[in-house]
Amino acid sequence: MIDGRPVAVISGASSGIGEATARRFRSDGWHVLGVDIKHPGDDSPCHGSVIADLATIEGIEAAETALRDCRAT
């Protein structure tokens, strides 16, 4: 939890279904960390985001680090 809110990690959060899912979670009060292979737009619904390919070990590690970083703030 961050600031008393549950945390959602949403893959593909930069567009399409992933973005819609991130918007829904945020509107329901969740802290949203978006993970995608492309940069999120300026109107991203995410509280934080990381550019990473979750099909790779490096991408998974980057997402894990981003989650730890946002929990530490």
Secondary structure, DSSP 4 states (H G I P E B T S, - for coil): -BTTB-EEEEETTTSHHHHHHHHHHHHTT-EEEEEESSPPPTT---SEEEE--TTSHHHHHHHHHHHHHHHH-
